[in-house]
Amino acid sequence: MSLTTAPTSLLDLATYLPQKRVPADYFAQFAADDELIDSVMFRSPTFRHHAADGETSADMMVTAARRLTGRNGDGFLDDIDVVLTHSQLPEVPVRGCGGELAHRLGLRPQTVLDVHNGGCAAFIHMMDLAGNLLRATGGRKALLGLAQNSAAQVFTQEQVRGKAQAAIPGDGAAVAIVALDDDRGSQVLGLSCHSYGQYAGDMTGVSDPPRKYWEAGPGQIHIGFTEAKITKVLARGNRMVPEVAIEVADSIGIAPADLDWFVTNQPNRIFLRNWREALELPPERHPDTFDECGNLFAVGIPVTLDTAVDDGRVRPGDVVMMAAFAHAGDFAAAAAIRWGGRP
């Protein structure tokens, strides 16, 4: 549990969905004889967005950041001391895009860190890291950049697009600004992160014929789902997200059923239903972007929150619980904020 002396605040966030909107029919035409086609994990969303050819993680983050400064003014990024980025599929081996993002936005941060292991819970993980880094360094603001860019690049490959898993992901990006002890933003009321390393090996990349991802070969890499792994992931996910959300709700003295909003990652309809039922919340208090965006992985929480704010559902003073689990269950996190409105 993160115990803060100077409370962390989310000042604002902005998101980006690529223009290319892909219907489920695109994948249906390639549907192969996949033994997992009837799995509840892979019931297709109606739409998802695909990044354009050559559109990188940094490109999408910069577009989201321009929307942020368009609303708040160019000076909104003047005092960024920490830049954290998370990309689902780093374009260059080893390094991420944090340095490029900072350069393209004209920033001069003290700390640039590419966060690779937060998965679908990376937004919450990065909020936690940002607050701790700002407290440790005396920094003023942190910029968080997230991109999901594997839908168009991985799941439309000729050997992958016919698999049940291919129709689920979508592409998009988000940028958020975090500060300490700033009454302009949405204060973080409570936050918790948990690592479960015993499950880290259950999410694997595979190909046919088999090869390591860096080796040349004819097989195209995709996620190695099996019936046994799906059963484990469903059981873990059904348990982990409600558990960590209830933990944070208890820590701030709010009954889960009294939360104004519950914003989660968006992996599939079965998880969304089970999570809100576990917290005894009606569907209208659990915003859902799955049918429009598919699974956006780490970008799912900020896109869903941003959508609910933009359409007027989330209002100043509302308590928003964000929660997610990552990969096959090796990480889970939740954070509650009191929405303070746009700056």
N, C-alpha and C positions, 0 to 999 in steps of 0.2 A: 504494500500500500504506500502510495506517495504521500508523505506528510510534509506540507509546505509551510514555510514561515511567511514568505511573500507569495500570495496566491497567484496562480497562473490564469490568464485570461485569453480567450480566443477573440481577437479584435474583429476579424472578418474573414470570409472565405469566398472564393469564386471558382467556378468549374467550367469545363469545356467538354463537349461531345463532338466528335468529328461529323462532318456534313453527311457522309455516306451512311444511310440508314438501310439496313439489310433485313429483309423479311425472312421468316422461317422457311418459306418456300425455297430460298436459295440452297439451304442445306438438305431439304427434303429431296431435291432432285438428285443428290449424290448419295442418299442414304444406302449404306451397305448392309450386309447381313451381320450386323453387330449384335453379339449376344447380350449386350447391355442396353439395347434400344428401349426396353420397357422399364428400365430402372427409374424410380422416383427422383433420383439425382439428376436425370437428364431429360426432364420434360421441358420442352423448348419454350423460351419466351417468344412473344409475337415479333419483336424487333430487337436489334442490337445495332450499335454503330461501329464502323470499321475505320481505322486510321487510313489516310491516303498513302499511296506508294511513296516511300521516302520520308514520311512524317514521323519524326523521332519523339522520344519521351520529352526531350528539352523543348522541341517545337510546341508540343501540346501544353507543357507547363507555362511557357512564355505566353501563349494565347490566353490561358486562364489568368496569369498575372496581369496582363494588359486589361482584362475586364475588371480586375480588382482596383488598379490605379485609375481606370476610367470612372469608377464610382467614387473613389476616395481622394483622387488627385495624385500627381506624380510624386509628391513629397511623402506619400504614405510609405514608401520603401527606403527613405533616406537613411534611417537609423537601424538598418538590419545588421546585427552582429553575428547571427548564426543562420546558416542555410543547411537544411536537411532535405534530402531527396530520397524517394523510393520509386524504383521502376520495376515493373513486373518482369521485363525482359531487357536488361541493359544491352545497348547496341554494341558496346565495346567490351571485350572480356576484361575482367579484373576491376576496372573503375566504373563508377556510375557517372551521372551527368550533373552533379552538384556544382562543380567548378564552371562548367559551361553555362549552366543556368545563371549563376551569380554574375558571370562576365556579360552575358547578353542582356541582363537587367541593369547593368551598371552598378552592381553592388560591390562593397569592399568589406566582406565579413571577416571576423576574427577566426571563425570556425566553419568549415565546410565538411559535412559528413554524409556519406551515402549509406542509407539504412536498407540492407537487403533482406533481412530475415523476419520482418513483421507480418508479411503476407496480408491477408484480408483485414487484420487488426492493425496495420501499420499506421493509420492516421492517429489512433489513440496512443500507440507506442511512441510516435514522433512527438505528440503533444507532451508526453511525460519526459522524453529526452530533452525537448526544447526547454521546458521549465527548469529542469535540473542543470542544464548547461548555462542558461542565463543566470541562475543563482550562483553557480560556481565561478563564472567569469565576470560577473557584474555587467552583463550585456543588457541591451535595451529591448530589442525585438528579435524574433526568429521567424524566418520564412520556411514553411513546409511545402514541398512540391511532390506530388504523387502522380504517377502515370501508369495506366494499364494499356499496354500496347501489343499484347500477344494475340489478340483475336484475329486481326487481319494477317499477321505475319506467320503464326503457327497453325491456327485452326482452319485456314483455307487452303493449306497445302494439299496437293493431290491425294496423298495417302492418308490424310487426316480428316478431310472435310466430310467424308462419309460416315465417320464414327459418331456415336451418340453424343459424346462429350463436345464435339465441334460446335454445335449450335448454341451452346450456353454462354460463352464469354462475349463481352463487348469491350470496346476501347473507350478511353476517356482520360481526363486529367483534372486535377484540383490543386489549388494553391491556397494556403491559409497563413495568417499572421498571428503569432502568439507573443504575448508580452507578460510582464510581471506587474502585479498590483496596479492595474490600469482600469479605472472605473468606467472607461468607454466601452469595454468589451463584455463578453459573456464569461463570467467567472467560472472556473472549474471548481465544482463543489466537492468532488471526490473522484479518485482515479485508482485503478488497480490493474496490474499486469501479472500474468502467470506464465511461466515456461514449463513445458512438459517434454523434455528432451527424449524421453523413452519412446515417443511417437514420431520423432523426426525422420526416421528412416522409412516411414510408411508412404511418403509421397515421392514417387520416382518418375524419372523421364525414361521412356523406352522407345525402341524402334524395332522394325523387322526388315532385315536381319539385325540382331543386336549390335550396338556399338556405343562407345562413350560419346558424350555430346560433342566433344572437341575433335573426334576422329572423323576423317572423311569416310563416306559410305553411302549406299543407295537408300537406306532406311531413313524416314523422316521422324523426328522426335515428337512424341506426344506424352500425355500423362498415363502412367501405367495403372489404370484402374482394373480391378477384378471384383467379382461379387463379394469375396471375403473382405477386401479392403473397403468397399462401399459400406458394408454392414458395420465395420468398425467406425468409419467416419461419421455415419449417421448417428450411431450411439453416442459418440463423443461430442459431436456438435450439438445434438439435442440437449445434452447435459451442460456443456461448458458455458454456452452463452447465457442461459438463465442463471447459472450459478454465479458468474462474475458480475452480472447486472444486479442480482439480489444482494451480493456482497457490498457493492458500492451503495445501493439504495439503503441498506441497513446502516452503513457508516455515516450517512447524512440524515438519517432519521425520517426517511420517506418510505411508506409502504409501496412495493412495486406497482400495485394496482392503482396507486394515486399519482403515478408519474403522468405528466402531461403528454410526453412523446417518448417513443422507444424507436431508436434509429439503429438498424443493424446492417451488417454486410448482407448482400443479396444473392446468395448462391443458388437457391431454388425455392419453389413454392412450399415444399413440405417443411423445410426449416423455418421459413417465415411464419407459417401457421403454428408450428409447434412451439416456437419461441414466444410468440405473443400469448398463446394459451397458457404457457407455463407461468407467465407474469400476470395472468388474468386481465389482459388488456383487450379491448375490442379492436377490430381491424382499422378503424378510423384513427386510432392513436398510434398505429405502427405504419408509418409511411412506406410505400412500396414502389420501387422503380424497376422491378425485375422485368416486367413485360415490355417496357420501352427500351431498356438498356442492357438486359441480360445480367450476367455476373461480371461486375466491374472490379472484383477483387478489392484491393486497398482503396480504390476510388469510390466504392459503393456507398460508404457512409457519408463522405462529404457531398457527393452528388445528391443523395437522397435528402440530406439535411438542407442543402442549398435549394433544392426544388420545393421543399415544404415551406421554406422561408419566403421564396419568391412568390409563391401562389397565396401567401397570406395565412397559411395554417399555423405556423409557428410564430408566436407573438412575444414581444418583450415581457419578461417575467416568467415565461414558461420554463419548466424544468425538463430538459432533454437528456435522456439516458442513451448513450451510444455504446454498443457492445458488438464484439465479433470474435470469431476464432479463426485460426490460420492453418492452411495446408491440411494435413490429415489429423490436426489436433495438437500440434506441438506448441501452440501459443494461444492465449486468450486474454482479452483486455476489455475493460469497460471504463467509461468516464461520464460523469453527470455534469452538465453545465446549466446555469440559469441564463437563458437567452437574453442578451441585452439589446438586441436590435442592431441594425447597421449603423456604423459610425456616422 
